């Protein structure tokens, strides 16, 4: 077995994806090295990642100038740059896609954040992106808002492979899995009715469950509660910090095991449907007093994906512990949730707030990137 903890995760049923994209990463051979040496088998992107890649470097300036001088508008320039990067990454991962029979080798691109609360707009944009990407191994990211759920169901029934993003709560995660089931059942029925649609076995989906942000908010609420409590109770409350995120994710995995078993799933599986894997996202540690591999070490197990930013990837390579852990401690996770409720921390309210904040953060990043692109376009056309 390889001495690299990252490559050992695959034998435990977990795929390592890379949570980053950028032209330098693609052209310098950086991504290929991670594929070859670290067992990276997929890549995720989002508006914040593109904001950092495009706005904070000059790697795209030649392409921007060429498009701007040709009279292309800022939004179309941005569209072109993102699709070019996704296309390059998808081409690099195509061998992985073929070798794993489409289990991995995927690259994700997200629908515009402005459509997070627009079901019809999300469906249309997802089809547009899939058509423009022109690669079989591009996943379309759709946020798990209330309006996103029916869009996910429709897209799966249309044969579109989807990365469902911004999942924070168990309730919403169950909605996501239900949408996948209903969409897949409809796809099978539509094919039986004679529609020319992809086979169920060619439609893939992951459900991106966000992890670290739960601790960031719950810890803050616990500290506020501890400050208001008496001295004896304060220590008890503070001892709950740093545990909610992993507990929430482990309970999500238990929900996954329940959903993807039994007669309904057996019927779908027999028709060619494949498991919608949980994907652990937001797995970098935000609190420096916690282990920098906390959200990897504690969530390893079959049929899972962990998409890691560079710092987490480096940390796990250096001192991660590859062992199945995601199935451990479900009882303790439930007890922790009860303790949080007793402490006055409403996990449902926490996850609702995180969903709203997550959508807003991506929308703000996209708007900022678009404004940057408009300035670059104006400056370059002016120079010409």
C-alpha positions as a Markdown table, in Angstrom:
| # | Residue | x | y | z |
|---|---|---|---|---|
| 1 | Unk | 0.0 | 0.0 | 0.0 |
| 2 | Unk | 1.2 | 3.5 | -0.8 |
| 3 | Unk | 2.7 | 5.5 | 2.1 |
| 4 | Unk | 0.6 | 8.5 | 1.0 |
| 5 | Unk | -2.5 | 8.7 | 3.3 |
| 6 | Unk | -4.4 | 10.4 | 0.5 |
| 7 | Unk | -4.1 | 7.5 | -1.9 |
| 8 | Unk | -5.0 | 5.1 | 0.9 |
| 9 | Unk | -8.5 | 6.6 | 1.1 |
| 10 | Unk | -9.6 | 5.1 | -2.1 |
| 11 | Unk | -9.3 | 1.5 | -0.7 |
| 12 | Unk | -11.6 | 2.7 | 2.1 |
| 13 | Unk | -14.3 | 3.8 | -0.3 |
| 14 | Unk | -13.6 | 7.5 | -0.3 |
| 15 | Unk | -12.7 | 9.6 | -3.3 |
| 16 | Unk | -10.4 | 12.6 | -3.0 |
| 17 | Unk | -11.5 | 15.6 | -5.1 |
| 18 | Unk | -9.7 | 19.0 | -5.2 |
| 19 | Unk | -11.7 | 22.1 | -4.2 |
| 20 | Unk | -10.0 | 24.6 | -6.4 |
| 21 | Unk | -9.5 | 25.6 | -10.0 |
| 22 | Unk | -7.3 | 28.1 | -11.9 |
| 23 | Unk | -5.5 | 28.5 | -15.1 |
| 24 | Unk | -2.0 | 28.3 | -13.6 |
| 25 | Unk | -3.0 | 25.1 | -11.8 |
| 26 | Unk | -4.1 | 23.6 | -15.1 |
| 27 | Unk | -1.3 | 24.8 | -17.3 |
| 28 | Unk | 1.6 | 24.3 | -14.9 |
| 29 | Unk | 0.9 | 20.6 | -14.4 |
| 30 | Unk | -0.2 | 21.2 | -10.8 |
| 31 | Unk | -3.5 | 19.3 | -11.1 |
| 32 | Unk | -1.9 | 16.5 | -13.0 |
| 33 | Unk | 0.7 | 16.0 | -10.3 |
| 34 | Unk | -2.0 | 15.7 | -7.7 |
| 35 | Unk | -3.8 | 13.2 | -9.8 |
| 36 | Unk | -0.6 | 11.2 | -10.3 |
| 37 | Unk | 0.8 | 11.5 | -6.8 |
| 38 | Unk | -2.1 | 12.1 | -4.4 |
| 39 | Unk | -4.9 | 10.1 | -6.0 |
| 40 | Unk | -7.0 | 13.2 | -6.7 |
| 41 | Unk | -9.9 | 12.0 | -8.9 |
| 42 | Unk | -12.2 | 15.0 | -9.2 |
| 43 | Unk | -12.4 | 18.7 | -9.0 |
| 44 | Unk | -15.0 | 21.2 | -7.6 |
| 45 | Unk | -15.3 | 24.9 | -8.3 |
| 46 | Unk | -17.7 | 27.6 | -7.1 |
| 47 | Unk | -18.1 | 31.4 | -7.6 |
| 48 | Unk | -15.7 | 32.2 | -4.7 |
| 49 | Unk | -13.0 | 30.0 | -6.2 |
| 50 | Unk | -13.3 | 31.6 | -9.6 |
| 51 | Unk | -13.3 | 35.0 | -7.9 |
| 52 | Unk | -9.9 | 34.2 | -6.4 |
| 53 | Unk | -8.5 | 32.6 | -9.5 |
| 54 | Unk | -9.6 | 35.3 | -12.0 |
| 55 | Unk | -9.6 | 38.5 | -10.0 |
| 56 | Unk | -6.5 | 38.0 | -7.9 |
| 57 | Unk | -4.1 | 37.0 | -10.8 |
| 58 | Unk | -3.0 | 38.1 | -14.2 |
| 59 | Unk | -3.2 | 34.6 | -15.6 |
| 60 | Unk | -6.3 | 35.5 | -17.6 |
| 61 | Unk | -5.4 | 38.9 | -18.9 |
| 62 | Unk | -4.4 | 37.8 | -22.4 |
| 63 | Unk | -7.6 | 35.9 | -22.9 |
| 64 | Unk | -9.6 | 38.8 | -21.4 |
| 65 | Unk | -7.9 | 41.3 | -23.7 |
| 66 | Unk | -8.5 | 39.2 | -26.8 |
| 67 | Unk | -12.2 | 38.8 | -26.0 |
| 68 | Unk | -12.7 | 42.4 | -25.0 |
| 69 | Unk | -11.1 | 43.7 | -28.2 |
| 70 | Unk | -13.4 | 41.5 | -30.1 |
| 71 | Unk | -16.3 | 43.3 | -28.5 |
| 72 | Unk | -17.4 | 40.5 | -26.2 |
| 73 | Unk | -19.3 | 41.7 | -23.1 |
| 74 | Unk | -18.1 | 41.2 | -19.5 |
| 75 | Unk | -20.6 | 38.4 | -18.6 |
| 76 | Unk | -19.8 | 36.5 | -21.8 |
| 77 | Unk | -16.1 | 36.8 | -21.1 |
| 78 | Unk | -16.5 | 35.5 | -17.7 |
| 79 | Unk | -18.7 | 32.6 | -19.0 |
| 80 | Unk | -16.0 | 31.8 | -21.6 |
| 81 | Unk | -13.1 | 31.8 | -19.1 |
| 82 | Unk | -14.9 | 29.6 | -16.6 |
| 83 | Unk | -16.0 | 27.1 | -19.2 |
| 84 | Unk | -12.5 | 27.0 | -20.6 |
| 85 | Unk | -11.0 | 26.1 | -17.2 |
| 86 | Unk | -13.7 | 23.5 | -16.6 |
| 87 | Unk | -13.1 | 22.0 | -20.0 |
| 88 | Unk | -9.3 | 21.8 | -19.5 |
| 89 | Unk | -9.8 | 20.2 | -16.1 |
| 90 | Unk | -12.4 | 17.7 | -17.5 |
| 91 | Unk | -10.0 | 16.8 | -20.3 |
| 92 | Unk | -7.2 | 16.1 | -17.8 |
| 93 | Unk | -9.5 | 13.9 | -15.7 |
| 94 | Unk | -11.1 | 12.1 | -18.7 |
| 95 | Unk | -8.8 | 9.1 | -18.2 |
| 96 | Unk | -9.9 | 8.8 | -14.6 |
| 97 | Unk | -13.5 | 9.1 | -15.7 |
| 98 | Unk | -13.1 | 6.2 | -18.2 |
| 99 | Unk | -11.0 | 4.1 | -15.8 |
| 100 | Unk | -13.5 | 4.4 | -12.9 |
| 101 | Unk | -16.5 | 3.9 | -15.2 |
| 102 | Unk | -17.7 | 7.4 | -14.5 |
| 103 | Unk | -17.6 | 7.0 | -10.7 |
| 104 | Unk | -14.9 | 9.8 | -10.6 |
| 105 | Unk | -13.1 | 12.1 | -13.0 |
| 106 | Unk | -15.8 | 14.8 | -12.6 |
| 107 | Unk | -15.4 | 18.5 | -12.7 |
| 108 | Unk | -18.1 | 20.7 | -11.2 |
| 109 | Unk | -19.4 | 24.1 | -12.5 |
| 110 | Unk | -22.1 | 26.0 | -10.6 |
| 111 | Unk | -25.2 | 27.7 | -12.0 |
| 112 | Unk | -25.3 | 31.4 | -11.4 |
| 113 | Unk | -25.9 | 32.2 | -7.7 |
| 114 | Unk | -28.6 | 34.7 | -8.7 |
| 115 | Unk | -30.7 | 31.7 | -9.7 |
| 116 | Unk | -30.6 | 30.0 | -6.3 |
| 117 | Unk | -34.3 | 30.8 | -5.7 |
| 118 | Unk | -35.5 | 30.3 | -9.3 |
| 119 | Unk | -36.4 | 26.7 | -10.2 |
| 120 | Unk | -37.1 | 27.2 | -13.9 |
| 121 | Unk | -34.1 | 29.5 | -14.3 |
| 122 | Unk | -31.8 | 26.9 | -12.6 |
| 123 | Unk | -33.0 | 24.1 | -14.9 |
| 124 | Unk | -32.5 | 26.2 | -18.0 |
| 125 | Unk | -29.0 | 27.4 | -16.9 |
| 126 | Unk | -28.0 | 23.8 | -16.0 |
| 127 | Unk | -28.9 | 22.6 | -19.5 |
| 128 | Unk | -27.1 | 25.6 | -21.0 |
| 129 | Unk | -23.9 | 24.9 | -19.1 |
| 130 | Unk | -23.9 | 21.2 | -19.8 |
| 131 | Unk | -24.4 | 21.9 | -23.5 |
| 132 | Unk | -21.5 | 24.5 | -23.6 |
| 133 | Unk | -19.2 | 22.3 | -21.6 |
| 134 | Unk | -19.3 | 19.7 | -24.3 |
| 135 | Unk | -17.7 | 17.1 | -22.0 |
| 136 | Unk | -19.4 | 14.0 | -20.5 |
| 137 | Unk | -17.6 | 14.4 | -17.1 |
| 138 | Unk | -18.9 | 17.8 | -16.1 |
| 139 | Unk | -21.2 | 18.0 | -13.1 |
| 140 | Unk | -23.6 | 20.9 | -12.8 |
| 141 | Unk | -23.8 | 22.3 | -9.3 |
| 142 | Unk | -27.2 | 23.3 | -8.0 |
| 143 | Unk | -27.8 | 24.7 | -4.6 |
| 144 | Unk | -30.1 | 22.8 | -2.2 |
| 145 | Unk | -32.5 | 25.7 | -1.6 |
| 146 | Unk | -36.2 | 25.0 | -1.4 |
| 147 | Unk | -36.4 | 26.1 | -5.0 |
| 148 | Unk | -33.4 | 24.1 | -6.0 |
| 149 | Unk | -35.0 | 20.8 | -4.9 |
| 150 | Unk | -37.6 | 20.6 | -7.8 |
| 151 | Unk | -34.8 | 21.7 | -10.2 |
| 152 | Unk | -32.7 | 18.8 | -9.0 |
| 153 | Unk | -35.6 | 16.4 | -9.5 |
| 154 | Unk | -36.2 | 17.7 | -13.0 |
| 155 | Unk | -32.5 | 17.7 | -14.1 |
| 156 | Unk | -32.0 | 14.1 | -12.9 |
| 157 | Unk | -35.2 | 13.1 | -14.9 |
| 158 | Unk | -33.6 | 14.9 | -17.9 |
| 159 | Unk | -30.5 | 12.8 | -17.6 |
| 160 | Unk | -28.2 | 15.6 | -16.3 |
| 161 | Unk | -25.5 | 14.7 | -13.8 |
| 162 | Unk | -25.8 | 17.0 | -10.8 |
| 163 | Unk | -23.6 | 18.1 | -7.8 |
| 164 | Unk | -26.1 | 19.3 | -5.2 |
| 165 | Unk | -24.3 | 22.0 | -3.2 |
| 166 | Unk | -24.8 | 24.0 | 0.0 |
| 167 | Unk | -26.5 | 21.3 | 2.0 |
| 168 | Unk | -26.3 | 22.0 | 5.8 |
| 169 | Unk | -29.3 | 20.3 | 7.4 |
| 170 | Unk | -30.4 | 16.7 | 7.7 |
| 171 | Unk | -33.9 | 17.7 | 6.7 |
| 172 | Unk | -32.7 | 19.4 | 3.5 |
| 173 | Unk | -30.4 | 16.4 | 2.8 |
| 174 | Unk | -33.3 | 14.1 | 3.0 |
| 175 | Unk | -35.1 | 16.3 | 0.5 |
| 176 | Unk | -32.1 | 16.1 | -1.8 |
| 177 | Unk | -32.1 | 12.3 | -1.7 |
| 178 | Unk | -35.8 | 12.2 | -2.3 |
| 179 | Unk | -35.4 | 14.5 | -5.3 |
| 180 | Unk | -32.8 | 12.2 | -6.7 |
| 181 | Unk | -35.0 | 9.1 | -6.2 |
| 182 | Unk | -38.0 | 10.8 | -7.8 |
| 183 | Unk | -35.9 | 12.2 | -10.7 |
| 184 | Unk | -34.4 | 8.8 | -11.4 |
| 185 | Unk | -37.7 | 7.1 | -11.3 |
| 186 | Unk | -39.1 | 9.6 | -13.8 |
| 187 | Unk | -36.1 | 9.2 | -16.0 |
| 188 | Unk | -36.7 | 5.5 | -16.1 |
| 189 | Unk | -40.4 | 6.0 | -16.8 |
| 190 | Unk | -39.7 | 8.5 | -19.6 |
| 191 | Unk | -37.3 | 6.1 | -21.3 |
| 192 | Unk | -39.9 | 3.4 | -21.1 |
| 193 | Unk | -42.3 | 5.8 | -22.8 |
| 194 | Unk | -39.9 | 6.1 | -25.7 |
| 195 | Unk | -38.1 | 9.3 | -24.9 |
| 196 | Unk | -34.5 | 9.5 | -26.1 |
| 197 | Unk | -32.8 | 10.1 | -22.8 |
| 198 | Unk | -29.5 | 8.9 | -21.2 |
| 199 | Unk | -29.5 | 5.5 | -19.4 |
| 200 | Unk | -29.8 | 5.7 | -15.6 |
| 201 | Unk | -26.3 | 4.2 | -15.3 |
| 202 | Unk | -24.8 | 7.2 | -17.1 |
| 203 | Unk | -26.3 | 9.8 | -14.7 |
| 204 | Unk | -24.2 | 10.6 | -11.7 |
| 205 | Unk | -24.9 | 12.7 | -8.6 |
| 206 | Unk | -23.2 | 13.8 | -5.4 |
| 207 | Unk | -24.7 | 15.6 | -2.5 |
| 208 | Unk | -22.3 | 18.2 | -1.1 |
| 209 | Unk | -22.8 | 18.4 | 2.7 |
| 210 | Unk | -21.0 | 21.4 | 4.1 |
| 211 | Unk | -19.1 | 20.6 | 7.3 |
| 212 | Unk | -16.8 | 23.2 | 9.0 |
| 213 | Unk | -19.1 | 26.1 | 8.8 |
| 214 | Unk | -21.5 | 24.3 | 11.2 |
| 215 | Unk | -18.8 | 24.4 | 13.9 |
| 216 | Unk | -18.0 | 28.0 | 13.2 |
| 217 | Unk | -21.5 | 29.2 | 14.0 |
| 218 | Unk | -22.4 | 26.6 | 16.7 |
| 219 | Unk | -19.1 | 27.5 | 18.6 |
| 220 | Unk | -20.0 | 31.2 | 18.5 |
| 221 | Unk | -23.5 | 30.4 | 19.9 |
| 222 | Unk | -22.1 | 28.2 | 22.6 |
| 223 | Unk | -19.6 | 30.9 | 23.7 |
| 224 | Unk | -22.5 | 33.4 | 23.9 |
| 225 | Unk | -24.5 | 30.9 | 26.0 |
| 226 | Unk | -21.5 | 30.2 | 28.3 |
| 227 | Unk | -21.0 | 33.9 | 28.9 |
| 228 | Unk | -24.6 | 34.2 | 30.0 |
| 229 | Unk | -24.5 | 31.1 | 32.1 |
| 230 | Unk | -23.1 | 30.5 | 35.6 |
| 231 | Unk | -19.5 | 29.5 | 36.1 |
| 232 | Unk | -20.3 | 25.8 | 36.6 |
| 233 | Unk | -22.5 | 25.6 | 33.5 |
| 234 | Unk | -20.0 | 27.6 | 31.4 |
| 235 | Unk | -17.4 | 24.9 | 31.2 |
| 236 | Unk | -20.0 | 22.3 | 30.3 |
| 237 | Unk | -21.2 | 24.5 | 27.4 |
| 238 | Unk | -17.7 | 25.2 | 26.1 |
| 239 | Unk | -16.9 | 21.5 | 26.1 |
| 240 | Unk | -19.5 | 21.1 | 23.3 |
| 241 | Unk | -17.5 | 23.2 | 20.9 |
| 242 | Unk | -15.9 | 21.7 | 17.8 |
| 243 | Unk | -18.1 | 18.7 | 17.7 |
| 244 | Unk | -21.4 | 19.7 | 16.0 |
| 245 | Unk | -20.1 | 19.7 | 12.4 |
| 246 | Unk | -18.8 | 16.1 | 12.5 |
| 247 | Unk | -21.9 | 14.9 | 14.4 |
| 248 | Unk | -24.1 | 16.5 | 11.8 |
| 249 | Unk | -22.2 | 14.9 | 9.0 |
| 250 | Unk | -22.2 | 11.5 | 10.6 |
| 251 | Unk | -26.0 | 11.7 | 11.1 |
| 252 | Unk | -26.3 | 12.6 | 7.4 |
| 253 | Unk | -24.3 | 9.5 | 6.5 |
| 254 | Unk | -26.7 | 7.4 | 8.6 |
| 255 | Unk | -29.6 | 9.0 | 6.7 |
| 256 | Unk | -27.8 | 8.0 | 3.4 |
| 257 | Unk | -27.4 | 4.4 | 4.5 |
| 258 | Unk | -31.2 | 4.2 | 5.3 |
| 259 | Unk | -32.3 | 5.9 | 2.0 |
| 260 | Unk | -30.1 | 3.8 | -0.2 |
| 261 | Unk | -31.3 | 0.5 | 1.0 |
| 262 | Unk | -34.7 | -1.3 | 0.9 |
| 263 | Unk | -37.1 | -2.2 | -1.8 |
| 264 | Unk | -37.4 | 1.2 | -3.5 |
| 265 | Unk | -33.7 | 1.6 | -3.9 |
| 266 | Unk | -33.4 | -2.1 | -5.0 |
| 267 | Unk | -35.8 | -1.4 | -7.8 |
| 268 | Unk | -33.9 | 1.7 | -8.9 |
| 269 | Unk | -30.6 | -0.1 | -8.7 |
| 270 | Unk | -31.9 | -3.0 | -10.8 |
| 271 | Unk | -32.9 | -0.5 | -13.5 |
| 272 | Unk | -29.3 | 0.8 | -13.5 |
| 273 | Unk | -29.5 | 3.7 | -11.1 |
| 274 | Unk | -26.3 | 4.5 | -9.2 |
| 275 | Unk | -25.8 | 5.7 | -5.6 |
| 276 | Unk | -25.8 | 9.5 | -5.0 |
| 277 | Unk | -22.7 | 9.8 | -2.9 |
| 278 | Unk | -22.4 | 12.1 | 0.0 |
| 279 | Unk | -19.6 | 14.6 | -0.6 |
| 280 | Unk | -18.0 | 16.4 | 2.3 |
| 281 | Unk | -17.4 | 20.0 | 1.4 |
| 282 | Unk | -16.0 | 22.9 | 3.4 |
| 283 | Unk | -13.5 | 20.6 | 5.0 |
| 284 | Unk | -10.7 | 23.0 | 5.9 |
| 285 | Unk | -10.4 | 23.7 | 9.6 |
| 286 | Unk | -11.4 | 27.3 | 10.4 |
| 287 | Unk | -10.4 | 27.2 | 14.1 |
| 288 | Unk | -6.7 | 26.9 | 14.6 |
| 289 | Unk | -7.1 | 25.1 | 17.9 |
| 290 | Unk | -8.7 | 22.1 | 16.1 |
| 291 | Unk | -6.8 | 19.5 | 14.1 |
| 292 | Unk | -6.2 | 20.7 | 10.6 |
| 293 | Unk | -7.4 | 17.2 | 9.4 |
| 294 | Unk | -10.5 | 17.0 | 11.7 |
| 295 | Unk | -13.0 | 17.1 | 8.8 |
| 296 | Unk | -11.2 | 14.4 | 6.9 |
| 297 | Unk | -10.1 | 12.0 | 9.6 |
| 298 | Unk | -13.6 | 11.8 | 11.2 |
| 299 | Unk | -15.6 | 11.3 | 7.9 |
| 300 | Unk | -13.9 | 8.5 | 6.0 |
| 301 | Unk | -16.0 | 5.6 | 4.7 |
| 302 | Unk | -17.6 | 3.8 | 1.7 |
| 303 | Unk | -19.4 | 5.7 | -1.0 |
| 304 | Unk | -18.1 | 9.1 | 0.1 |
| 305 | Unk | -16.2 | 12.0 | -1.5 |
| 306 | Unk | -14.1 | 14.6 | 0.3 |
| 307 | Unk | -13.3 | 17.7 | -1.7 |
| 308 | Unk | -10.3 | 19.4 | -0.1 |
| 309 | Unk | -8.7 | 22.8 | -0.6 |
| 310 | Unk | -4.9 | 22.9 | -0.9 |
| 311 | Unk | -4.1 | 23.3 | 2.8 |
| 312 | Unk | -6.3 | 20.4 | 3.9 |
| 313 | Unk | -4.9 | 18.2 | 1.1 |
| 314 | Unk | -1.3 | 19.0 | 2.2 |
| 315 | Unk | -2.2 | 18.4 | 5.9 |
| 316 | Unk | -3.8 | 15.0 | 5.3 |
| 317 | Unk | -0.9 | 13.9 | 3.1 |
| 318 | Unk | 1.5 | 14.8 | 5.9 |
| 319 | Unk | -0.3 | 13.4 | 9.0 |
| 320 | Unk | -3.8 | 12.1 | 8.1 |
| 321 | Unk | -5.1 | 8.8 | 9.4 |
| 322 | Unk | -6.8 | 6.7 | 6.8 |
| 323 | Unk | -9.4 | 4.5 | 8.6 |
| 324 | Unk | -13.1 | 4.1 | 8.3 |
| 325 | Unk | -14.6 | 6.5 | 10.8 |
| 326 | Unk | -17.8 | 7.9 | 9.4 |
| 327 | Unk | -19.9 | 5.0 | 10.7 |
| 328 | Unk | -18.6 | 5.4 | 14.2 |
| 329 | Unk | -20.3 | 7.3 | 17.0 |
| 330 | Unk | -23.8 | 7.8 | 15.6 |
| 331 | Unk | -25.2 | 7.4 | 19.1 |
| 332 | Unk | -22.8 | 10.0 | 20.4 |
| 333 | Unk | -23.8 | 12.3 | 17.6 |
| 334 | Unk | -27.4 | 12.1 | 18.5 |
| 335 | Unk | -26.6 | 12.7 | 22.2 |
| 336 | Unk | -24.6 | 15.8 | 21.2 |
| 337 | Unk | -27.5 | 17.2 | 19.2 |
| 338 | Unk | -29.7 | 16.7 | 22.3 |
| 339 | Unk | -27.1 | 18.5 | 24.4 |
| 340 | Unk | -26.9 | 21.4 | 22.0 |
| 341 | Unk | -30.7 | 21.7 | 22.1 |
| 342 | Unk | -30.6 | 21.7 | 25.9 |
| 343 | Unk | -28.0 | 24.5 | 25.7 |
| 344 | Unk | -30.3 | 26.6 | 23.6 |
| 345 | Unk | -28.6 | 26.0 | 20.2 |
| 346 | Unk | -31.3 | 25.3 | 17.6 |
| 347 | Unk | -29.4 | 23.2 | 15.0 |
| 348 | Unk | -32.3 | 23.7 | 12.5 |
| 349 | Unk | -32.0 | 27.5 | 12.8 |
| 350 | Unk | -28.2 | 27.2 | 12.6 |
| 351 | Unk | -28.4 | 25.3 | 9.3 |
| 352 | Unk | -31.1 | 27.6 | 7.9 |
| 353 | Unk | -28.9 | 30.6 | 8.6 |
| 354 | Unk | -25.9 | 28.9 | 7.0 |
| 355 | Unk | -27.8 | 28.1 | 3.9 |
| 356 | Unk | -28.9 | 31.7 | 3.4 |
| 357 | Unk | -25.4 | 33.0 | 4.2 |
| 358 | Unk | -23.9 | 30.4 | 1.8 |
| 359 | Unk | -26.1 | 31.5 | -1.1 |
| 360 | Unk | -25.3 | 35.2 | -0.4 |
| 361 | Unk | -21.5 | 34.5 | -0.1 |
| 362 | Unk | -21.5 | 32.9 | -3.5 |
| 363 | Unk | -23.7 | 35.6 | -5.0 |
| 364 | Unk | -21.5 | 38.3 | -3.6 |
| 365 | Unk | -18.3 | 36.6 | -5.0 |
| 366 | Unk | -19.9 | 36.3 | -8.4 |
| 367 | Unk | -21.0 | 39.9 | -8.4 |
| 368 | Unk | -17.5 | 41.0 | -7.3 |
| 369 | Unk | -16.0 | 38.9 | -10.1 |
| 370 | Unk | -18.3 | 40.3 | -12.7 |
| 371 | Unk | -17.5 | 43.9 | -11.6 |
| 372 | Unk | -13.8 | 43.1 | -11.8 |
| 373 | Unk | -14.3 | 41.7 | -15.3 |
| 374 | Unk | -16.1 | 44.9 | -16.4 |
| 375 | Unk | -13.3 | 47.0 | -15.1 |
| 376 | Unk | -10.7 | 44.9 | -16.9 |
| 377 | Unk | -12.7 | 44.9 | -20.1 |
| 378 | Unk | -13.1 | 48.7 | -20.0 |
| 379 | Unk | -9.4 | 49.2 | -19.2 |
| 380 | Unk | -8.2 | 46.9 | -22.0 |
| 381 | Unk | -10.5 | 48.4 | -24.6 |
| 382 | Unk | -9.5 | 51.9 | -23.5 |
| 383 | Unk | -5.8 | 51.0 | -23.8 |
| 384 | Unk | -6.5 | 49.7 | -27.3 |
